[in-house]
Amino acid sequence: MKKLKIKRDKDMIRFSGRKHSATGIWSAITGILAVLGFAAISSVSGAMGGKGGIILGFSGVFLLLLAAFGFYLSCKAFKQRDVFYRFPVIGGILNGVMIIVFIVIYIYGFGG
């Protein structure tokens, strides 16, 4: 009978010089804040019957700028070397989608 060789966990660990990028983490945080802020102002606006006023409008503009800044941080994190790209990808996707959502909402609001 042939014995099966089972690899131990420490044999499978590979260390590298990569680390998580701080700008990528901040990009993901701003993306999460933009999504949560959008959910909050959407629910408040819905509860008020669509008559939220100027405060919710300025909040939306602020969240659009926050998403744009987060997308900038994500692009900046992609240019770094020897880093993990998990957080920049999450931040880029969240911020990019939120920028598109906010722009579509504002274009729709100007049209009618």
Phi and psi in degrees as a GROMACS rama.xvg file:
@    title "Ramachandran Plot"
@    xaxis  label "Phi"
@    yaxis  label "Psi"
@TYPE xy
-98.7828  132.978  LYS-2
-84.0181  138.565  LYS-3
-85.7971  132.784  LEU-4
-92.0064  121.085  LYS-5
-100.836  127.53  ILE-6
-75.7487  137.168  LYS-7
-82.4167  158.839  ARG-8
-61.5147  -39.1338  ASP-9
-70.7351  -21.3772  LYS-10
-74.3578  -22.4789  ASP-11
-93.1795  -11.5895  MET-12
-76.8447  131.199  ILE-13
-123.759  122.368  ARG-14
-93.0881  142.244  PHE-15
-135.652  169.477  SER-16
-84.6328  5.18158  GLY-17
-78.9157  153.734  ARG-18
-144.395  171.993  LYS-19
-80.5661  134.291  HIS-20
-77.5572  133.523  SER-21
-65.3335  -38.0957  ALA-22
-68.1362  -33.2314  THR-23
-67.0643  -39.3916  GLY-24
-65.4546  -43.0041  ILE-25
-65.5267  -33.665  TRP-26
-63.3805  -43.9475  SER-27
-65.2081  -38.2534  ALA-28
-64.8637  -43.1787  ILE-29
-66.0705  -34.3016  THR-30
-65.0388  -42.2369  GLY-31
-65.8491  -41.0231  ILE-32
-63.7527  -37.5753  LEU-33
-66.3262  -41.3875  ALA-34
-66.7191  -45.9378  VAL-35
-65.8473  -39.3024  LEU-36
-64.6555  -40.3266  GLY-37
-63.1554  -42.1487  PHE-38
-63.2142  -39.0624  ALA-39
-67.546  -48.3507  ALA-40
-71.7989  -27.4287  ILE-41
-68.6775  -41.2937  SER-42
-70.0895  -36.9696  SER-43
-66.628  -42.6497  VAL-44
-64.5333  -38.9169  SER-45
-65.8748  -38.2921  GLY-46
-67.9987  -28.8356  ALA-47
-90.9013  6.26297  MET-48
72.5389  26.798  GLY-49
84.4039  5.63928  GLY-50
-112.826  58.8089  LYS-51
-76.975  -25.2853  GLY-52
90.9523  -170.906  GLY-53
-71.9675  -27.6825  ILE-54
-63.038  -44.7831  ILE-55
-69.3722  -31.8926  LEU-56
-65.2914  -44.9802  GLY-57
-67.156  -33.6577  PHE-58
-63.1679  -40.3668  SER-59
-65.0273  -40.9061  GLY-60
-64.7716  -41.7589  VAL-61
-61.0155  -42.6131  PHE-62
-67.1116  -34.2332  LEU-63
-63.0824  -44.8585  LEU-64
-65.5221  -36.9271  LEU-65
-63.8207  -41.9179  LEU-66
-66.307  -38.3738  ALA-67
-64.9312  -41.2923  ALA-68
-64.47  -41.1773  PHE-69
-63.5459  -37.6059  GLY-70
-66.4723  -38.556  PHE-71
-61.341  -43.8152  TYR-72
-62.9689  -37.4901  LEU-73
-64.0282  -44.9008  SER-74
-62.2033  -38.5967  CYS-75
-65.5787  -38.22  LYS-76
-69.5587  -29.953  ALA-77
-67.5414  -22.7019  PHE-78
-83.97  -10.2962  LYS-79
-75.658  153.314  GLN-80
-106.346  152.564  ARG-81
57.3501  46.4214  ASP-82
-129.856  158.208  VAL-83
-77.6922  143.828  PHE-84
-105.7  16.5823  TYR-85
-64.9847  -52.7789  ARG-86
-70.4487  -39.3751  PHE-87
-62.0214  -35.3156  PRO-88
-67.928  -45.2262  VAL-89
-60.5714  -46.0994  ILE-90
-64.6652  -41.1013  GLY-91
-63.8696  -42.6218  GLY-92
-67.6697  -49.613  ILE-93
-61.7699  -47.9355  LEU-94
-68.0452  -39.9544  ASN-95
-62.888  -43.6908  GLY-96
-65.066  -41.1407  VAL-97
-68.5281  -34.8498  MET-98
-61.2636  -45.813  ILE-99
-62.7245  -43.7612  ILE-100
-61.781  -46.9361  VAL-101
-64.3993  -41.719  PHE-102
-65.0803  -41.6664  ILE-103
-62.8244  -42.2285  VAL-104
-63.7657  -42.0796  ILE-105
-69.6346  -38.3585  TYR-106
-64.5472  -43.0282  ILE-107
-63.4307  -38.8907  TYR-108
-67.9885  -34.8865  GLY-109
-72.3061  -28.3013  PHE-110
-78.3718  -22.4221  GLY-111
